[in-house]
């Protein structure tokens, strides 16, 4: 059996748009990235599947995928990747490409991303309870109702806060985020 054909054009485009993106060619398809992802259950394709689709040249399907939009930038996938692929950075590149090509679903996943980013900009970190109530209850209320017992357990073990806490140095973080926005606009 011969190895799957690689359609290099789309892969090259993503590698060029991603710092360290050339490592994407070394993906082992081990699945560690998807298995590490806290948003994995909401993604229509795991990052591993998305990388296989990129190699297959499935540009439109990849750019229409909700996967990049559910990335919460926790970098856990990158920490665990045996090939040190910048998975989170690839997700950002795919979001930019999807927006430019107008191939994203503007109903669900971008809303999740905006909600998450809003908390980071305001508090310097995510606020899980707020994210769940602001986003998930508006988009998938029945699915999230079943997560009540887990939420109560997280609260009981003090692993989830009832109110967001602002980080020290929020002014410095905001300055960094503003600079990043100006650089991205260039």
Secondary structure as GFF3:
##gff-version 3
##sequence-region A 1 186
A	DSSP	alpha_helix	8	17	.	.	.	ID=ss1
A	DSSP	three_ten_helix	21	26	.	.	.	ID=ss2
A	DSSP	alpha_helix	32	36	.	.	.	ID=ss3
A	DSSP	three_ten_helix	40	42	.	.	.	ID=ss4
A	DSSP	alpha_helix	47	55	.	.	.	ID=ss5
A	DSSP	alpha_helix	59	64	.	.	.	ID=ss6
A	DSSP	alpha_helix	67	70	.	.	.	ID=ss7
A	DSSP	alpha_helix	76	80	.	.	.	ID=ss8
A	DSSP	alpha_helix	87	101	.	.	.	ID=ss9
A	DSSP	alpha_helix	109	123	.	.	.	ID=ss10
A	DSSP	alpha_helix	128	131	.	.	.	ID=ss11
A	DSSP	pi_helix	132	136	.	.	.	ID=ss12
A	DSSP	alpha_helix	137	139	.	.	.	ID=ss13
A	DSSP	alpha_helix	141	145	.	.	.	ID=ss14
A	DSSP	alpha_helix	148	156	.	.	.	ID=ss15
A	DSSP	alpha_helix	170	185	.	.	.	ID=ss16
###
